[in-house]
Amino acid sequence: MEHADTLHIPSFPKLVAAALSCIIVGSLGSLVTVTGPGSWYASLAKPFFTPPGWIFAPVWIILFILMGIALSLVWDAGIQRREVQVAIGIFGIQFGLNVLWSFLFFYLRSPLLGFVDIIFLWILIAVSIALFFRIRKSAAYFLIPYIAWVTIATALNGAIYVMNP
């Protein structure tokens, strides 16, 4: 376990590999995400707190980079350690749910399936934060903006489901 006052910088190759992996895999959802004028999404009733469309891409890129930094910090703690393997495994599952959400919500046009997915996603992000915190506190801190954004997205998804029966 890392001491609270320890600053750890992961190895550069792991940092780059983790960040690029998160950006590339995370961007797969954009293949089915269509939000422009005339799209299914544009036709949906949305709550007052819906962020402007232009903000999603830059926010997600920043979040994917932060997720990559967090992942590299845990990975750098020693992949041979069982707790690191479990933490990375849970991180991988939540990341898969993150990508799946776009396919459920946008490709299948199902706010209900998207909402079910995002609830499990939020839970597994919280579990990832807890597991990362035990291994390297700083890694957990890098996931805080991610869970904050997914909290907003969960409320947005739920509201869209309710507003579009």
C-alpha positions as CSV (number, residue, x, y, z in Angstrom):
1,M,0.0,0.0,0.0
2,E,1.2,3.5,-0.9
3,H,1.9,6.0,1.8
4,A,-0.3,9.1,1.6
5,D,2.6,11.4,1.1
6,T,4.3,9.3,-1.6
7,L,4.4,10.7,-5.1
8,H,4.7,7.9,-7.6
9,I,5.1,8.5,-11.3
10,P,4.5,5.4,-13.4
11,S,6.9,4.2,-16.0
12,F,6.5,6.2,-19.2
13,P,5.7,3.2,-21.5
14,K,3.0,2.0,-19.1
15,L,1.5,5.5,-18.9
16,V,1.4,5.9,-22.7
17,A,0.1,2.3,-23.3
18,A,-2.7,2.7,-20.7
19,A,-3.7,6.2,-21.8
20,L,-3.7,5.3,-25.5
21,S,-5.7,2.1,-24.8
22,C,-8.3,4.0,-22.8
23,I,-8.6,6.6,-25.6
24,I,-8.8,4.1,-28.4
25,V,-11.1,1.6,-26.7
26,G,-13.2,4.3,-25.2
27,S,-13.7,5.9,-28.5
28,L,-15.4,2.8,-30.0
29,G,-18.7,4.1,-28.6
30,S,-18.4,7.1,-30.9
31,L,-18.8,4.8,-33.9
32,V,-22.5,4.5,-33.1
33,T,-23.1,7.9,-31.3
34,V,-25.1,10.2,-33.6
35,T,-26.4,13.4,-31.9
36,G,-26.7,16.0,-34.7
37,P,-29.7,17.6,-36.2
38,G,-32.2,15.1,-37.6
39,S,-30.8,12.3,-35.4
40,W,-32.8,10.0,-33.1
41,Y,-31.1,11.6,-30.1
42,A,-31.9,15.2,-31.3
43,S,-35.6,14.2,-31.4
44,L,-35.7,13.1,-27.8
45,A,-37.1,15.2,-25.0
46,K,-34.2,16.1,-22.6
47,P,-34.0,17.6,-19.2
48,F,-33.0,21.1,-18.5
49,F,-29.5,20.0,-17.2
50,T,-28.5,18.4,-20.5
51,P,-25.0,19.6,-21.3
52,P,-24.4,21.2,-24.7
53,G,-23.5,18.6,-27.3
54,W,-20.0,20.1,-28.1
55,I,-18.8,19.3,-24.5
56,F,-19.1,15.6,-24.7
57,A,-16.1,14.8,-26.9
58,P,-13.5,17.0,-25.1
59,V,-14.8,15.8,-21.7
60,W,-14.5,12.1,-22.6
61,I,-11.0,12.5,-24.1
62,I,-9.9,14.1,-20.8
63,L,-11.6,11.4,-18.8
64,F,-10.0,8.7,-20.9
65,I,-6.6,10.2,-20.3
66,L,-7.3,10.4,-16.5
67,M,-8.5,6.8,-16.6
68,G,-5.3,5.8,-18.4
69,I,-3.1,7.6,-15.8
70,A,-5.1,5.8,-13.0
71,L,-4.7,2.5,-14.7
72,S,-1.0,2.9,-15.3
73,L,-0.4,3.8,-11.6
74,V,-2.1,0.6,-10.5
75,W,-0.4,-1.5,-13.2
76,D,2.9,-0.1,-12.2
77,A,2.3,-1.3,-8.6
78,G,3.0,-4.9,-9.9
79,I,0.8,-6.9,-12.1
80,Q,2.0,-10.1,-10.3
81,R,0.1,-8.9,-7.2
82,R,-3.4,-10.5,-6.8
83,E,-5.0,-7.2,-5.7
84,V,-3.6,-5.4,-8.7
85,Q,-5.0,-8.2,-11.0
86,V,-8.4,-7.9,-9.4
87,A,-8.4,-4.1,-9.6
88,I,-7.4,-4.1,-13.2
89,G,-10.0,-6.8,-14.0
90,I,-12.8,-4.8,-12.4
91,F,-11.6,-1.7,-14.2
92,G,-11.7,-3.6,-17.5
93,I,-15.3,-4.8,-16.8
94,Q,-16.5,-1.3,-16.0
95,F,-14.7,0.0,-19.1
96,G,-16.5,-2.6,-21.2
97,L,-19.8,-1.4,-19.7
98,N,-18.8,2.2,-20.6
99,V,-18.3,1.3,-24.3
100,L,-21.4,-0.9,-24.3
101,W,-23.6,2.0,-23.1
102,S,-23.2,3.8,-26.5
103,F,-24.3,0.7,-28.3
104,L,-27.3,0.1,-26.1
105,F,-28.4,3.8,-25.9
106,F,-27.6,5.0,-29.4
107,Y,-27.3,2.0,-31.7
108,L,-30.3,0.1,-30.2
109,R,-32.0,3.4,-29.3
110,S,-32.9,2.1,-25.9
111,P,-32.7,4.6,-23.0
112,L,-33.9,1.7,-20.8
113,L,-31.0,-0.6,-21.6
114,G,-28.6,2.3,-21.4
115,F,-30.0,3.1,-18.0
116,V,-29.6,-0.4,-16.7
117,D,-26.0,-0.5,-18.1
118,I,-25.0,2.9,-16.6
119,I,-26.3,1.9,-13.1
120,F,-23.9,-1.1,-13.2
121,L,-21.2,1.0,-14.7
122,W,-21.5,3.6,-11.9
123,I,-21.3,0.8,-9.2
124,L,-18.2,-0.7,-10.9
125,I,-16.5,2.7,-11.1
126,A,-17.1,3.1,-7.4
127,V,-15.6,-0.4,-6.8
128,S,-12.6,0.5,-9.0
129,I,-12.0,3.6,-7.0
130,A,-12.1,1.7,-3.8
131,L,-9.7,-1.0,-5.1
132,F,-7.4,1.5,-6.7
133,F,-7.3,3.5,-3.4
134,R,-6.0,0.4,-1.6
135,I,-3.2,0.0,-4.1
136,R,-2.3,3.5,-4.8
137,K,-4.4,6.4,-3.5
138,S,-3.4,8.8,-6.3
139,A,-4.8,6.3,-8.9
140,A,-8.2,6.5,-7.2
141,Y,-8.1,10.3,-7.2
142,F,-7.8,10.3,-11.0
143,L,-11.1,8.4,-11.3
144,I,-13.1,11.0,-9.3
145,P,-13.9,13.2,-12.3
146,Y,-15.0,10.1,-14.2
147,I,-17.5,9.0,-11.5
148,A,-18.7,12.6,-11.3
149,W,-19.4,12.8,-15.0
150,V,-21.1,9.3,-15.0
151,T,-23.3,10.5,-12.2
152,I,-24.5,13.3,-14.4
153,A,-24.8,11.0,-17.3
154,T,-26.9,8.5,-15.2
155,A,-29.3,11.3,-14.2
156,L,-29.5,12.4,-17.8
157,N,-30.1,8.9,-19.1
158,G,-32.8,8.3,-16.5
159,A,-34.5,11.5,-17.2
160,I,-34.5,10.8,-21.0
161,Y,-36.0,7.4,-20.3
162,V,-38.8,8.9,-18.2
163,M,-39.4,11.8,-20.6
164,N,-39.6,9.5,-23.7
165,P,-42.0,6.7,-22.9
